[in-house]
Amino acid sequence: MPVLDGLQTTREVLSIYGDQAPQIVALTANATVADKKQCLAAGMVDFLTKPVVEADLVSCLQKCSKKLRSEQVSTPSIESSESEATPKVTREPDSELLDIDRLNSLPLALLCNLSKSFERSIDEEISNLRSCLTSGDVGELAKLFHKVKGAAMNLGCSKLGQLSSKLQRECESNKQLPTPDVITDFEALCTTSLIELKCYLEYKGA
């Protein structure tokens, strides 16, 4: 991965998704006891080494399946509670800014958590962008645009994700800094995307 390794990614996923996080299994060529301890300590539920042994894979899948069934029995269905919620009366979100199909595919509770996390982090990211612009660090700018792109696309903020991707490519290929006006427009799109995302959540009754 270009930014995070498997251990860092696992911690990030568990931090963001909380109880709704998927089960994560390590698949690695590093087969030492220390490697396994690191993976499990990061929050992974199991550890497989390459080349994969069929019996080990079957055992891993059985363990994950058993854990999933246990959670389904003990935890009320989020989708069920969402379907019973009465949507608030508000305007529809702007489909030119948001990928509505992507948003509809996410559990509402999960989307609320992701939205709050993105809202908390975006001001810091914009501040970092402006600092990189001042210092002339085009490489770090590309990394920051890449980071915002991933978060935006995960959240269904498609126009913001597309702009972030475009700016990342320009930084990487041209090695030229964007103008301050471009950063201002980027910041404005971040703000409007968050507004439309909140509108979507309200429209769905969150």
QUINOR-V486927 format. One record per backbone hydrogen bond with DSSP energy under -0.5 kcal/mol. CO is the residue of the C=O (numbers start at 0). NH is the residue of the N-H. If there is no record, write none. Layout:
# QUINOR-V486927
co:CO nh:NH
co:CO nh:NH
This chain:
# QUINOR-V486927
co:4 nh:8
co:5 nh:9
co:6 nh:10
co:7 nh:11
co:8 nh:12
co:9 nh:13
co:10 nh:14
co:11 nh:15
co:12 nh:16
co:13 nh:17
co:16 nh:19
co:17 nh:20
co:23 nh:44
co:23 nh:45
co:25 nh:47
co:27 nh:49
co:28 nh:30
co:31 nh:35
co:32 nh:36
co:33 nh:37
co:34 nh:38
co:35 nh:39
co:36 nh:40
co:37 nh:41
co:38 nh:42
co:38 nh:43
co:39 nh:42
co:45 nh:25
co:47 nh:27
co:52 nh:56
co:53 nh:57
co:54 nh:58
co:55 nh:59
co:56 nh:60
co:57 nh:61
co:58 nh:62
co:59 nh:63
co:60 nh:64
co:61 nh:65
co:62 nh:66
co:63 nh:67
co:64 nh:68
co:65 nh:69
co:66 nh:70
co:67 nh:71
co:68 nh:72
co:69 nh:73
co:70 nh:74
co:76 nh:80
co:77 nh:81
co:78 nh:82
co:79 nh:83
co:80 nh:84
co:81 nh:84
co:84 nh:86
co:87 nh:89
co:92 nh:94
co:93 nh:96
co:93 nh:97
co:96 nh:158
co:97 nh:99
co:98 nh:102
co:99 nh:103
co:100 nh:104
co:101 nh:104
co:102 nh:105
co:106 nh:110
co:107 nh:111
co:108 nh:112
co:109 nh:113
co:110 nh:114
co:111 nh:115
co:112 nh:116
co:113 nh:117
co:114 nh:118
co:115 nh:119
co:116 nh:120
co:117 nh:121
co:118 nh:122
co:120 nh:124
co:121 nh:125
co:122 nh:126
co:123 nh:127
co:124 nh:128
co:125 nh:129
co:126 nh:130
co:127 nh:131
co:128 nh:132
co:129 nh:133
co:130 nh:134
co:131 nh:135
co:131 nh:136
co:135 nh:137
co:136 nh:140
co:137 nh:141
co:138 nh:142
co:139 nh:143
co:140 nh:144
co:141 nh:145
co:142 nh:146
co:143 nh:147
co:144 nh:148
co:145 nh:149
co:146 nh:150
co:147 nh:151
co:148 nh:152
co:149 nh:153
co:150 nh:154
co:151 nh:156
co:152 nh:155
co:155 nh:98
co:155 nh:157
co:156 nh:160
co:157 nh:161
co:158 nh:162
co:159 nh:163
co:160 nh:164
co:161 nh:165
co:162 nh:166
co:163 nh:167
co:164 nh:168
co:165 nh:169
co:166 nh:170
co:167 nh:171
co:168 nh:172
co:169 nh:173
co:169 nh:174
co:169 nh:175
co:170 nh:174
co:178 nh:181
co:178 nh:182
co:179 nh:183
co:180 nh:184
co:181 nh:185
co:182 nh:186
co:183 nh:187
co:184 nh:188
co:185 nh:189
co:186 nh:190
co:187 nh:191
co:188 nh:192
co:189 nh:193
co:190 nh:194
co:191 nh:195
co:192 nh:196
co:193 nh:197
co:194 nh:198
co:195 nh:199
co:196 nh:200
co:197 nh:201
co:198 nh:202
co:199 nh:203
co:200 nh:205
co:201 nh:87
co:201 nh:204
